[in-house]
Amino acid sequence: MRPVDAVNYFADFYQDFDKAKAVSMINSFHLPMKQKIKSMSKGMQEKLQLVLVMCRKARLYLLDEPLGGVDPAARAFILDFIMKNYAENASIILSTHLINDLERIFDRALMIGNGKVLVNTAVEEIHATGKTLEETFKEVFAYAWEIN
């Protein structure tokens, strides 16, 4: 499959998919429309997947480590891309370990460990304690590296 095929597939499969927007975004990422996806770098594949997801007019976006395969220079661009392209009145649930890169966009922090919700609070409440999300994360998950 190539990006052009993926765009056509999504357009056929999802009524709320904006094909013209997807093509425009793929071009803005300088992704070749006719290159086989399996021959693309991990970062290129991540960008394509992000375009395909963000070109839907969904009410909820679930993003699992959307910045995991991209270099630090591309993270800010991709983050801005996510924030500018999700549907109005939609919510984003984003799973990440790159807390520093994303802290500025979070409204709420949910930290889950050992099958339990350990933190579920507004980010501004965490900041009001004088801590960053990363500091809170490190405190909450300090046990994960302890050896019994």
N, C-alpha and C positions, 0 to 999 in steps of 0.2 A: 504494500500500500504506500502511496505517496501523499503528501499534504493535500493535493488537489482531490484525491480520492476520499480522504478523510473528511474534507469539507463537504463534498457531495453526499457522503454517507450520513453525516450529521444533519444536513439539510433535509434529507429524505426521512430520517428517523425522528427528528424533533421539530415540531411545528413552530416552536419559539426560537429556532436557530436563525441568526442573522448572517446569511452567507456572504453578503457584500462586506459586512464589517469584518468577518473572519479573513477574507482575502486581503483586505486592507491591512489588518494587523499582522498577518503573516509576512506581507511585504515590508511592513515597518520593522519587523524583527530580522529582515533580510534572510528569510528561510526560503530555500529553493522549492517551488511548488511541485517540481517533477522529480526530485530526488527521493529515492526509497527511504522511508522512515527508519528502517532497520540499519541503514548505513549512516544515519545522522549521529552526531555526538549526543551524549546524555543531555547536555544543556539544550541543544537544539530540540530534542524530543520533549523535554520539559516545557519549553516555550510553546511548542505546537499544542501540547495537551492543555496548557493554560489558555491559549487562544480558543480552542474548541469549547472548553468549559465556559469561559467568560463571554462567549458570543451567544449564549442562551439567555433568555429573559426569565431566569429562574427566581423563585422566592427565597431559596436557600442554596448556598454554595458550600460544599464540603471540600476543603482543600487540605490534603495530607502532604506536608513538607513540600510546598510548591517552590521553595528556593533551594532545595537539597542538592540539585545537580548543577547549579550555576555558580559562576565565580562571583566574588564579593562586589566587583564593579557592576555587575548586571543586577544585583539584588535590589538596589534602590529603584532602578528603572522598572523592574518587574513588579515590585510592590506598588509603585505609583500606577502601573498598568492595571493591577487588580482593583485598586481603589477608584480609578476613573471608569472602569468598565463593568462593574457589577450593576445589576438592574436596580432602579430606584425602588425603595421600599423592600429591599431584599436584605437578608442577613448572611454573614459569612462566618462559618466555623472553620478555623484554620489551626491545624495541628503542626507544631514546630518545636524544634530545639534551638532555633536561632532567635532567641528572645530579644537580644539587643537590637537586631535589625528590624524587629517588628513592633517593639513596645509602643511606639508613637501612634500606632493605628488601633490598638486594642481598646475596647470599651470595658471589657470584662475578661477576667482570667479564670480559667477552669483547669485545675491540676488534678489529675487522676493517677493513683498509684495503688498497686495491689488490689485492684478491683473496687476501690473506694474513691469517692470525691473527697480530696484533701483540701482544696481551696476552690471556692466559688464566690468571687467578690468583684466589685467594680475596681478597675485599675486605679481610679482616683483615690479610692480608699487605701489601697496599698501605698500609693505615693504620699498620702497624708501621714503615714507612719514614718516617712523619711526614707523608705526603702524603694529600690527598683524592683521590677518583676524578676530580674535575674537573681537578685539577692534573696527574694522570697522563694524562688524556685530552688536555689541551693539549700536554703534552710529546710524546706519541705522534703526534699529528696536526698538529704545528706545520708540517710540510712541506706540508700541503694548501694553505696560503695563500702558499707561496713561488712566485715567478715566475721561471721559467728564462730 
